Amino acid sequence: MMAPFRRKKSSKEFPVKVCTYDSELEFHLEHRATGGFLFDLICRTIGLRETWYFGLRYMDKKGYSCWLKMDKKVLDQHINLTPEGCVFMFMAKFYPENVAEELVQEVTQHMFFLQIKEAILSMEVYCPPEASVLLASYAVQAKYGDYDEAICKPGMLISENLLPQRVIDQYQMTPQMWEERINTWYADHRGMSRDEVEMEYLKIAQDLDMFGVNYFPITNKKNTEVYVGVTALGLNIYSKENKLTPMTTFPWNEIRNISFDGKKFFVKTNEEKGNVATTFYSEKARNNKELLDLCVGNHELYMKRRKPDTMEIQQMKAQAKEEKHRRHIERNKLAREKQLREEAEQERANMEKRLMQLQEEMAAANEALRRSEEAAELLAEKNRLAEEEALLLSHKALEVEQEVTRMRMTARKTEEEKIYLERKTKEAELLTAQMIEESRKRVMETEKLKNELIHARVAEKEAKEKLLNFLSRTSTESIFITPSSSPETPALESNTYDLMIDGDMDQLSLEIEKERVEYLTKSKQVQNQLKELRSEIEQLKIGEKQSPLDKISAQQTRLGENKYSTLKKLKSGSTKARVAFFEELEPEESIA
């Protein structure tokens, strides 16, 4: 038999290993392959169509982390080759403004979920302790499905990496205490599918101050060290000690031009009386290249969001809507089947319980019948003995009577004999009377025993009739219960369900509005739960273990400020005033 044909690897090919947050891919590319070709190959492999959010990260020969350029050949970008070949990390490069409205594909949501979860656990993104517990409960739901007490035994989640180490260190709480609080929320997520859970996770994560921010160390004209953060909405300026609250911000709609020259980075903003320019200074020119690349990409997505959706996005949204509706129908179907199965199991349990009761009643009836039969046999034996005693007494009475007659006939012989016989006669008469009375009592007792025997036989007959009626009734109940579990019932449910599908399409818009209202209500409930958990674990906090970001976050919470209120406040000032504030910032002010 001929061996199958195997394609020989070309000497002009090189191996490529691509890592995502849940898998690894291996390819062999030609030497002339570009970064765009490799990126498209990866996206086709994993089925990703929302490609504009992602990129390929790698380590160059100097040990710097870089983004792969799509228009250049892979091997021309000074990639550090390993024994496995070229190693890349496929990850999100740009972030959406609103995850619920912009992330369409389920695979896109999953990729963002894994990356944001890793960033929170590795403490690259700051997350308050109470929000960390809530996000951990969603992560457990996404991994294990619905909470089940039979499966979720105490200690199951202790070995899982669910909370940032920073959160664990600053509270006097055991792993069991953390697990108990996670399970409390985990049980509330029952019925949510993996895609719903991951979207809820991202909705909460996008409200974190460091979500979607790429930080670059820079200095201003006063040589004050600060950070510039590139976000989906614009550029934020942060102090060196506070990456949560920006000191000032430059929205994309106020920026006219961005450029760099060596280590200088220029941002020109729009103003009524002309352009206002801001100059940053980076330690390395390569930082400015990456900063400009991120600014250009984020600005393009910012403008793209404010235009009508392209045909491709409309198709994806339509497909996602249909897929969501299909999954909704499947989940309802599965829920109905699960409910029917649970009802059938409950009915089976009830029938088994009823059968046990019937068996116990039957055993009790058999025992009563056995006792009745034994009682009847005992009464019959007593009656026989009584009859024999009565017969014996009658024989004795006859003998005594014959003896009396004989003694009367001999009483004529002598007076003495007469007296003697009279005395004996009286004694015999007395004894005869006693024996007759005893015989009469025995006869009455015999009659009484006969009556009891008759009643016992009547009771035995009634017990047998009751047992027969009980057995016939049990047979009737079995025949009555059997049709409920016939195979025709699921078919009837299926037909009814299919007829309802057409009506579901007409109510889809109403369901979407209902989901929006439910989300707002749930959001308020989540906030209340977060407050309760925060107050509950506050007394277990270790003050000296708190990081500066923890203190800043606690102060924001006390003031009622959040990510969006801070940005809104910063945007309210004029562009010129914000530029002046940044350029004239002194080192003391940044520390304060």
C-alpha positions in Angstrom: 0.0 0.0 0.0 1.3 3.4 -1.0 2.2 5.8 1.8 0.2 9.0 1.9 1.8 12.0 0.2 3.4 14.4 2.7 4.4 17.9 1.8 8.0 18.7 2.6 8.6 21.9 4.6 10.3 24.5 2.4 13.6 25.8 3.6 12.1 29.3 2.9 9.5 28.8 5.6 9.9 29.7 9.3 7.8 28.6 12.3 5.4 31.0 14.1 3.8 30.4 17.5 0.8 32.7 18.4 -0.5 32.7 22.0 -3.9 33.9 23.0 -5.3 34.0 26.5 -6.8 30.5 26.1 -5.0 28.7 23.3 -1.8 28.5 21.2 -1.6 28.4 17.4 1.3 27.3 15.3 1.9 28.2 11.6 4.7 28.0 9.0 5.1 31.1 6.9 7.1 32.0 4.0 10.0 34.4 4.5 8.2 37.1 2.5 5.0 36.9 4.6 3.9 40.3 6.0 2.5 41.0 9.4 -0.9 41.6 7.8 -0.9 38.2 6.2 -0.1 36.5 9.6 -2.8 38.6 11.3 -5.5 37.7 8.7 -4.5 34.1 9.0 -5.0 34.1 12.8 -8.3 36.0 12.5 -9.6 33.4 10.0 -8.5 30.6 12.2 -10.3 31.7 15.3 -13.3 33.1 13.4 -12.8 36.8 14.3 -14.3 39.5 12.2 -14.0 42.5 14.5 -10.3 42.7 13.7 -9.8 46.4 14.3 -9.5 46.0 18.1 -6.6 43.5 18.0 -2.9 43.3 17.2 0.2 41.1 17.6 2.7 41.8 20.4 6.3 40.5 20.4 9.7 41.0 22.0 12.4 42.5 19.7 16.1 41.6 19.8 16.8 44.4 22.3 14.1 43.1 24.7 11.5 45.7 24.1 7.8 44.9 23.7 6.4 46.0 20.3 3.3 45.8 18.1 3.8 44.0 14.8 3.5 46.3 11.8 1.0 45.0 9.3 2.6 46.5 6.1 6.1 45.1 6.7 7.5 41.6 6.4 7.5 39.7 9.7 11.2 38.9 9.6 12.2 42.5 8.8 10.9 43.7 12.2 13.9 42.6 14.4 11.9 39.8 16.1 13.7 37.9 18.8 13.8 34.3 17.5 13.3 31.4 20.0 13.7 27.7 19.5 10.0 27.6 18.8 10.4 30.3 16.1 8.7 33.7 16.2 6.5 34.0 19.2 3.6 36.5 19.2 0.8 37.4 21.7 -2.6 38.0 20.0 -4.3 40.6 22.2 -6.5 43.7 22.2 -4.7 46.8 21.1 -7.7 49.2 21.2 -10.7 49.4 23.4 -14.4 50.2 22.8 -16.2 53.1 24.4 -19.2 51.0 25.3 -18.7 47.2 25.3 -22.4 46.4 25.2 -23.0 48.5 22.0 -19.8 47.9 20.1 -18.7 44.3 20.7 -20.8 42.3 18.4 -19.2 38.8 18.0 -19.1 36.4 20.9 -15.5 35.5 20.1 -14.6 39.2 20.4 -16.3 39.5 23.8 -14.5 36.3 25.0 -11.1 37.6 23.9 -11.7 40.9 25.8 -13.1 39.1 28.8 -9.9 36.9 29.1 -7.6 39.8 28.7 -9.3 42.2 31.1 -9.6 39.4 33.7 -5.9 38.7 33.4 -5.1 42.4 33.7 -7.2 42.7 36.9 -5.7 39.6 38.5 -2.1 40.6 37.6 -3.0 44.1 39.1 -2.2 45.9 35.8 -5.7 47.4 36.1 -6.8 48.6 39.6 -10.0 47.1 40.8 -11.6 47.9 44.2 -12.0 44.9 46.6 -15.8 44.7 46.5 -15.8 44.9 42.7 -13.1 42.2 42.6 -15.4 39.8 44.5 -18.3 40.5 42.1 -16.1 40.0 39.0 -14.8 36.8 40.5 -18.3 35.4 40.9 -19.0 36.1 37.2 -15.7 34.4 36.2 -16.8 31.3 38.2 -20.2 31.3 36.5 -18.5 31.6 33.1 -16.3 28.6 33.9 -18.5 26.2 35.8 -22.1 27.2 34.8 -25.0 27.4 37.2 -24.3 27.0 41.0 -25.1 23.5 42.3 -24.7 22.8 46.0 -24.0 19.1 45.2 -21.0 20.1 43.1 -19.8 23.3 44.7 -18.4 21.8 47.8 -16.6 24.0 50.4 -13.0 24.5 49.3 -13.6 24.0 45.6 -12.7 27.6 44.7 -9.8 28.1 47.1 -7.3 26.8 44.6 -8.7 29.1 41.8 -7.0 32.3 40.9 -10.0 34.6 41.4 -8.9 37.7 43.3 -5.9 40.0 43.0 -3.2 39.3 45.5 -3.4 43.0 46.6 -7.0 42.5 47.7 -6.2 39.3 49.6 -3.2 40.8 51.5 -5.1 43.9 52.8 -7.8 42.0 54.7 -7.8 39.7 57.6 -9.9 37.1 55.9 -9.3 33.4 55.3 -9.6 31.8 51.8 -12.9 30.2 53.1 -14.3 33.6 53.9 -13.5 34.9 50.5 -15.0 31.7 48.9 -18.2 32.2 50.9 -18.7 35.7 49.7 -17.9 34.8 46.1 -20.4 31.9 46.3 -23.1 34.2 47.6 -23.0 36.2 44.3 -22.3 33.1 42.2 -25.6 31.6 43.3 -27.4 34.8 42.1 -26.1 34.2 38.5 -28.1 31.1 38.0 -29.5 30.8 34.4 -27.0 33.1 32.8 -25.1 31.7 29.8 -21.3 32.2 29.3 -21.7 35.0 26.7 -24.1 36.9 29.0 -21.8 36.5 32.0 -18.8 37.7 30.1 -20.7 40.7 28.9 -21.8 41.6 32.4 -18.1 41.2 33.5 -17.0 43.7 30.8 -19.8 46.1 31.6 -18.5 46.3 35.2 -14.9 46.3 34.2 -15.3 49.2 31.7 -16.2 51.5 34.6 -12.8 50.9 36.2 -10.6 54.0 36.0 -7.7 52.1 34.4 -9.8 50.2 31.8 -8.5 50.7 28.3 -5.8 53.1 29.2 -2.2 52.7 27.8 0.2 54.7 30.0 3.4 56.3 28.8 5.9 58.1 31.0 6.6 61.7 29.9 7.8 65.0 31.2 6.6 68.6 30.6 8.5 71.7 30.0 9.1 72.0 33.7 10.7 68.5 33.7 7.8 67.2 35.9 7.4 63.4 35.5 3.8 62.5 34.6 2.0 59.9 32.5 0.0 60.3 29.3 -2.8 57.8 28.9 -4.2 57.0 25.5 -7.9 56.0 25.7 -10.8 55.5 23.4 -12.0 59.1 24.1 -8.7 61.0 24.1 -5.5 61.7 25.9 -5.4 61.9 29.7 -2.5 63.4 31.8 -1.9 61.6 35.1 0.5 62.4 38.0 3.2 60.0 38.7 1.6 58.7 41.9 -2.0 58.6 40.7 -3.0 56.6 37.6 -6.7 56.7 38.6 -7.7 60.3 38.4 -6.4 62.4 35.4 -5.2 65.9 36.1 -6.4 67.1 32.7 -7.7 65.5 29.4 -7.6 66.2 25.7 -10.7 64.7 23.9 -10.1 63.6 20.3 -12.6 66.1 18.9 -10.4 69.0 20.3 -7.1 67.6 18.9 -6.2 68.8 15.5 -2.8 67.3 15.0 -0.4 64.8 16.6 3.3 64.3 15.7 6.7 63.7 17.1 10.3 64.6 16.5 12.8 62.4 18.2 12.0 62.5 21.9 9.5 65.4 21.5 5.8 64.7 21.1 3.5 67.4 19.9 -0.3 67.7 20.4 -2.1 70.6 18.6 -5.6 71.4 19.9 -8.4 73.5 18.4 -9.1 76.9 20.0 -11.2 79.8 18.8 -8.2 82.1 18.4 -5.9 79.6 16.8 -4.1 76.4 17.6 -2.7 75.6 21.0 0.3 73.3 21.0 1.4 71.0 23.8 4.9 69.4 23.9 5.7 66.2 25.7 9.2 64.7 26.3 9.8 61.0 26.3 12.9 59.1 27.4 13.1 57.2 24.2 12.0 58.0 20.6 10.6 54.5 20.2 8.0 55.3 22.9 6.8 58.2 20.8 6.4 55.9 17.8 4.1 53.5 19.8 2.3 56.4 21.3 1.6 57.9 17.9 0.5 54.6 16.6 -2.0 54.2 19.4 -3.3 57.7 19.0 -3.9 57.3 15.3 -5.7 54.0 15.8 -7.9 55.2 18.7 -8.8 58.4 16.8 -9.8 56.4 13.7 -12.1 54.2 15.8 -13.4 57.3 17.5 -14.4 58.8 14.2 -15.7 55.4 12.9 -18.1 55.1 15.8 -19.7 58.5 15.0 -20.5 57.5 11.4 -23.2 55.1 10.1 -22.3 51.5 10.4 -20.7 49.9 7.3 -22.4 47.1 5.5 -20.0 44.6 7.1 -20.9 45.8 10.6 -24.6 45.9 9.8 -24.3 42.3 8.6 -22.4 41.2 11.7 -25.0 42.9 14.0 -27.8 41.3 12.1 -26.1 37.9 12.4 -25.4 38.5 16.1 -29.0 39.5 16.6 -30.2 36.3 14.9 -27.7 34.3 16.8 -28.8 35.9 20.1 -32.4 35.2 19.3 -31.6 31.6 18.3 -29.7 31.1 21.6 -32.5 32.7 23.5 -34.9 30.2 21.9 -32.6 27.3 22.6 -32.1 28.4 26.2 -35.9 28.6 26.6 -36.3 25.2 25.1 -33.6 23.8 27.3 -35.2 25.5 30.3 -38.5 23.9 29.4 -37.0 20.5 28.9 -35.1 20.9 32.1 -38.4 21.8 33.9 -40.2 18.9 32.3 -37.4 16.6 33.3 -37.5 17.9 36.9 -41.2 17.5 36.9 -40.9 14.0 35.6 -38.3 13.1 38.2 -40.5 14.7 40.9 -43.5 12.7 39.6 -41.4 9.6 39.6 -40.3 10.2 43.1 -43.9 10.8 44.2 -44.9 7.6 42.4 -42.2 5.6 44.2 -43.2 7.2 47.5 -46.8 6.3 46.7 -45.8 2.8 45.8 -43.9 2.4 49.1 -47.0 3.6 50.9 -49.2 1.1 49.0 -46.8 -1.7 49.8 -46.8 -0.8 53.4 -50.6 -0.7 53.4 -50.7 -4.0 51.7 -48.3 -5.5 54.2 -50.4 -4.1 57.0 -53.6 -5.6 55.5 -51.9 -9.0 55.1 -50.7 -8.8 58.7 -54.3 -8.0 59.8 -55.7 -10.8 57.8 -53.1 -13.2 59.2 -54.0 -12.1 62.8 -57.8 -12.5 62.0 -57.2 -16.1 60.7 -55.2 -16.9 63.8 -57.9 -15.5 66.1 -60.6 -17.5 64.2 -58.6 -20.7 64.6 -58.1 -20.0 68.3 -61.8 -19.4 68.8 -62.6 -22.5 66.9 -60.3 -24.6 69.1 -61.9 -23.0 72.3 -65.3 -23.9 71.0 -64.3 -27.5 70.3 -62.9 -27.8 73.9 -66.1 -26.3 75.3 -68.3 -28.7 73.4 -66.2 -31.7 74.7 -66.4 -30.4 78.3 -70.2 -30.0 78.0 -70.5 -33.5 76.6 -68.4 -34.9 79.4 -70.5 -33.0 82.0 -73.7 -34.3 80.5 -72.4 -37.9 80.7 -71.4 -37.3 84.3 -74.9 -35.8 85.1 -76.5 -38.9 83.5 -74.4 -41.2 85.6 -75.2 -39.3 88.8 -78.9 -39.4 87.9 -78.7 -43.2 87.4 -76.9 -43.5 90.7 -79.7 -41.5 92.4 -82.3 -43.8 91.0 -80.5 -46.8 92.2 -80.0 -45.4 95.6 -83.7 -44.6 95.9 -84.6 -48.1 95.1 -82.3 -49.4 97.8 -83.4 -46.8 100.3 -86.3 -49.0 101.2 -84.1 -51.6 102.8 -83.6 -50.0 106.2 -84.4 -46.8 107.9 -80.8 -46.2 108.5 -80.0 -46.9 105.0 -82.9 -44.7 104.2 -81.6 -41.9 106.3 -78.2 -42.6 104.9 -79.6 -42.8 101.4 -81.6 -39.6 102.0 -78.4 -37.8 103.1 -76.6 -39.3 100.1 -79.5 -38.4 97.9 -79.4 -34.8 99.1 -75.7 -34.7 98.5 -76.2 -36.3 95.1 -79.0 -33.9 94.3 -76.9 -31.0 95.4 -74.0 -32.3 93.3 -76.4 -32.8 90.4 -77.7 -29.3 90.7 -74.2 -28.0 90.7 -73.2 -30.1 87.7 -76.4 -29.0 85.9 -75.6 -25.4 86.6 -72.0 -25.9 85.5 -73.4 -27.7 82.3 -75.7 -24.8 81.7 -72.8 -22.3 82.0 -70.7 -24.4 79.7 -73.6 -24.4 77.1 -73.9 -20.6 77.4 -70.1 -20.3 77.0 -70.3 -22.6 74.0 -73.0 -20.4 72.4 -71.0 -17.3 73.1 -67.9 -18.9 71.5 -70.0 -19.9 68.5 -71.2 -16.3 68.1 -67.6 -15.0 68.4 -66.5 -17.5 65.7 -69.3 -16.3 63.4 -68.2 -12.7 64.0 -64.6 -13.6 63.4 -65.4 -15.3 60.1 -67.5 -12.3 59.0 -64.5 -10.0 59.9 -62.2 -12.3 57.9 -64.5 -12.1 55.0 -64.6 -8.3 55.2 -60.8 -8.1 55.5 -60.5 -10.2 52.3 -63.0 -8.0 50.5 -61.1 -4.9 51.6 -57.8 -6.4 50.4 -59.4 -7.2 47.0 -60.9 -3.7 46.7 -57.4 -2.2 47.7 -55.6 -4.2 45.0 -58.2 -3.3 42.3 -57.9 0.4 43.3 -54.1 0.2 43.1 -54.3 -1.2 39.6 -56.7 1.6 38.6 -54.3 4.3 39.9 -51.4 2.7 38.0 -53.4 2.8 34.8 -54.3 6.4 35.4 -50.7 7.6 36.1 -49.1 5.9 33.1 -50.3 8.3 30.3 -48.6 11.3 31.9 -45.2 9.8 31.0 -46.2 8.6 27.5 -43.9 9.6 24.7 -46.7 11.5 23.0 -46.4 14.4 25.5 -43.1 15.9 24.3 -44.3 15.9 20.8 -47.3 18.0 21.8 -45.1 20.4 23.7 -42.8 20.6 20.6 -45.7 21.5 18.3 -46.9 24.2 20.7 -43.5 25.6 21.0 -42.9 25.7 17.2 -46.1 27.7 16.7 -44.9 30.3 19.3 -41.6 31.0 17.5 -43.3 33.2 14.9 -44.7 35.4 17.6 -41.3 35.7 19.3 -39.9 37.6 16.4 -42.6 40.3 16.6 -41.9 40.9 20.3 -38.1 41.0 20.0 -38.0 44.8 20.2 -40.2 44.7 23.3 -37.9 42.1 24.8 -34.8 44.3 24.1 -36.5 47.3 25.9 -37.4 45.0 28.7 -33.8 43.8 29.0 -32.6 47.4 29.1 -35.0 48.2 32.0 -34.0 45.0 33.8 -30.3 45.9 33.3 -30.8 49.3 34.9 -32.7 47.7 37.8 -30.0 45.1 38.2 -27.3 47.7 38.0 -28.8 49.5 41.0 -29.1 46.2 42.9 -25.4 45.5 42.1 -24.4 48.9 43.4 -26.3 48.2 46.6 -24.7 44.8 47.0 -21.2 46.3 46.5 -21.9 48.9 49.2 -23.1 46.1 51.6 -19.9 44.0 50.9 -17.7 47.1 51.2 -19.2 47.9 54.7 -19.0 44.2 55.7 -15.3 43.7 55.0 -14.3 47.3 56.0 -13.7 46.2 59.6 -11.4 43.4 58.5 -9.1 45.8 56.5 -5.4 46.1 57.4 -4.5 49.8 57.1 -0.8 49.4 56.5 -1.3 46.9 53.7 -3.3 49.5 51.6 -1.6 50.8 48.4 -1.7 54.4 47.3 -4.3 53.5 44.7 -6.5 51.9 47.3 -6.5 55.1 49.3 -7.2 57.2 46.2 -10.1 54.9 45.2 -11.5 55.1 48.8 -11.4 58.9 48.7 -13.2 58.9 45.3 -15.9 56.6 46.8 -16.4 58.9 49.8 -16.7 61.9 47.5 -19.1 60.1 45.2 -16.8 60.5 42.2 -16.2 58.0 39.4 -14.4 57.7 36.1 -17.1 59.5 34.1 -17.8 62.4 36.5 -14.0 63.2 36.6 -13.7 63.3 32.8 -16.9 65.4 32.5 -15.5 67.9 35.1 -12.1 68.1 33.2 -13.8 68.7 29.8 -15.8 71.6 31.2 -12.6 73.8 31.2 -11.2 75.5 28.1 -8.5 73.7 26.1 -6.1 76.6 26.6 -6.5 76.5 30.3 -5.9 72.7 30.4 -2.7 73.1 28.3 -1.4 75.9 30.6 -2.2 73.8 33.7 -0.1 70.9 32.3 2.8 72.9 31.0 3.2 75.0 34.2 2.8 72.0 36.6 5.5 71.9 39.2 6.9 68.6 40.7 5.4 69.6 44.1 2.0 69.9 42.6 2.1 66.6 40.9 3.0 64.9 44.2 0.2 66.7 46.0 
